[in-house]
Amino acid sequence: MNQNTIDAVQKVVDSEATRTAWHASPDAEHSSLSRQLVDHTNHVLRNCFREQLGIPAGPTRTTDWKVKPSAVAEASLEVNGNHRPATHIDTDPFVYAVGFRVDEHTVSTNVFPRDSLPLLDLSLTTLA
């Protein structure tokens, strides 16, 4: 692993890996689990893997690096010791993303550097 990848992995794990979103209207397109997972994944890619993706500094209109909604697939995720329906993105060379619906208004999305996957246990525990 080169230093840029190590720095990106540390940044994601430190501050960007998990996002929880609540929406009053769970049926709105922008609040769907798939949309939230794609948006979170692209946020992490843009902010943590910019150099690796060749994204120039500053604002850009380039979008060829973005994960597309078609990359989202059904999955299962262990939450509180039980397998839950989830969605994931397992097509990007830099990150793996997985998310699940906590309840009708809340989604949890998680984006991890692909290089860190061997070191992680991808099971979640909710804090209630």
C-alpha positions in Angstrom: 0.0 0.0 0.0 1.4 3.4 -0.9 1.3 6.4 1.4 -1.6 8.1 -0.6 -3.7 5.0 -0.1 -2.8 4.7 3.6 -3.7 8.4 4.1 -7.0 7.9 2.2 -7.8 4.7 4.3 -7.1 6.6 7.5 -9.3 9.5 6.5 -12.3 7.3 5.6 -12.0 5.2 8.7 -11.6 8.3 10.9 -14.4 10.5 9.7 -16.3 9.4 6.6 -17.1 5.7 6.9 -20.6 5.8 8.4 -23.4 8.1 7.6 -26.9 7.9 9.1 -29.7 9.9 7.4 -33.2 10.6 8.6 -35.9 11.8 6.2 -39.5 12.7 7.1 -40.7 11.4 3.7 -39.2 7.9 3.2 -40.7 7.6 -0.3 -38.9 10.6 -1.7 -36.4 9.7 -4.4 -33.5 11.5 -2.6 -34.1 9.5 0.6 -34.1 6.0 -0.9 -31.4 3.7 0.4 -29.9 3.2 -3.0 -29.6 7.0 -3.6 -28.1 7.6 -0.2 -25.6 4.8 -0.7 -24.5 6.1 -4.1 -24.3 9.7 -2.8 -22.2 8.6 0.2 -19.9 6.5 -1.9 -19.3 9.4 -4.4 -18.7 11.7 -1.4 -16.0 9.4 -0.1 -14.4 8.9 -3.5 -14.3 12.7 -4.2 -12.9 13.6 -0.8 -10.6 10.7 -0.1 -9.5 9.2 -3.4 -9.2 12.4 -5.5 -5.6 11.8 -6.5 -6.1 8.1 -7.3 -9.1 9.0 -9.5 -7.3 11.8 -11.3 -9.8 14.4 -10.2 -8.3 17.8 -10.6 -8.1 20.2 -7.6 -11.0 22.5 -7.2 -14.4 22.3 -8.7 -14.8 20.0 -11.6 -17.6 18.9 -14.0 -15.9 15.6 -14.6 -18.2 12.7 -13.6 -16.7 9.6 -15.2 -15.2 8.6 -11.8 -18.6 8.5 -10.1 -20.4 5.3 -9.0 -23.6 4.9 -11.0 -26.9 3.9 -9.5 -26.7 0.7 -11.6 -23.8 -0.4 -9.3 -26.2 -0.9 -6.4 -27.1 -4.6 -5.7 -29.0 -6.5 -3.0 -27.0 -7.8 -0.1 -27.3 -8.9 3.5 -25.6 -7.3 6.5 -25.3 -8.4 10.1 -26.8 -5.8 12.4 -27.1 -6.5 16.1 -26.4 -10.2 15.5 -29.1 -10.6 12.9 -28.9 -10.6 9.1 -30.8 -7.7 7.6 -31.7 -6.9 4.0 -29.1 -4.4 2.6 -27.7 -3.0 -0.5 -24.1 -2.8 -1.5 -21.7 -1.4 -4.1 -19.0 -3.9 -4.8 -17.8 -2.6 -8.2 -15.4 0.3 -7.3 -11.7 -0.5 -7.1 -11.1 1.9 -4.2 -14.2 1.4 -1.9 -16.8 -1.1 -0.8 -20.1 0.3 0.3 -23.0 -1.2 2.1 -26.2 0.2 3.6 -29.4 -0.8 5.3 -32.7 0.8 6.3 -32.8 1.2 10.1 -36.5 2.1 10.0 -38.9 3.7 7.5 -37.3 7.1 8.0 -33.7 6.3 8.6 -30.9 4.7 6.5 -27.4 3.9 7.4 -24.7 3.8 4.8 -21.1 2.7 5.2 -18.2 3.2 2.9 -14.9 1.4 3.5 -11.6 1.6 1.6 -11.3 -1.7 -0.2 -7.7 -2.1 1.1 -9.0 -2.2 4.7 -11.6 -4.9 4.2 -9.4 -7.8 5.3 -9.0 -5.9 8.6 -12.7 -5.2 9.2 -15.6 -7.2 10.6 -18.5 -5.9 8.6 -21.1 -6.4 11.3 -22.8 -3.4 12.9 -24.3 -2.7 16.3 -26.9 0.1 16.7 -26.8 2.4 19.7 -30.2 2.8 21.2 
